[in-house]
Amino acid sequence: MTHRISRRARWVAGGVLVASVAAVTPANAATAPAVSCTSAKAGLAEKLKKDITAALATRKGTIAVGVYDRPTKTTCTLRPSTAFDSASVVKVTVLATLLWDAQKTGRALTSREKSLATAMITKSDNASTSTLWQQLGVTKVKNFLAAAGMTQTKPGANGYWGLTQITATDEQKLMKLLTAKNSVLTDDSRWYVRKLMGDVISSQRWGTPYGAPSDVIVHVKNGWLQRATNGWRVHSVGTFKGGGHDYLITVLTHGNSTMNYGITTIQGVAKVVHRDLTAS
């Protein structure tokens, strides 16, 4: 972890967070939903289920997982419809909405829009996001979500884009739209989103890319937000291509005692997914 991330994690107000984390007891864990995997490749589903479950066995908080690999038709899910505050992962949806709206009139993004989009994705700049969110308006965001089939995503009200409600299912739908030809986003639009996700600054390239082989092309967007309830929300969505694989990983978490605790949880999942998929 970079020094910047570690320092931010130390800003936590411990008393409130300790109470929220303590609510996760072994009894709760025993009744938690199980990881579910399917695959066209023999043995892969069982291995992924076992390894993801093991990676999460000692982790506290609420964790949702989505994994999809096209060549092996592999899917894994955990709490696929549980809602989380989006934090900054919604910025990919904001950019997709901007491009989708521009497509309707066949126009290119303006230089101003490109500058805002670049800062929003590569540096996770909040002011740029607020500007684009206000420019688009919630109605256009909702219309894009409908077109994308992201029926479980609810835009944040009153300009609070970071409180948009997201699920692992819908984030995986969005990652699929970015990585295969479809009728919602043009090839140019998909390329542009992936380009910016590929240019995320080094201090924000934690999470789902962790453990990816060096020959795999990585696109990522992370989000982190601390609130009085449920501690830190820490999320990571990514697309990965190389070595005969074309896969997507979403990990959403809340109830983390620190930002770094959530990052460690996400990276524990990512590491085994990359290992199992690229070894197959």
Disulfide bonds with the S-S distance in Angstrom:
Cys37-Cys76 2.13
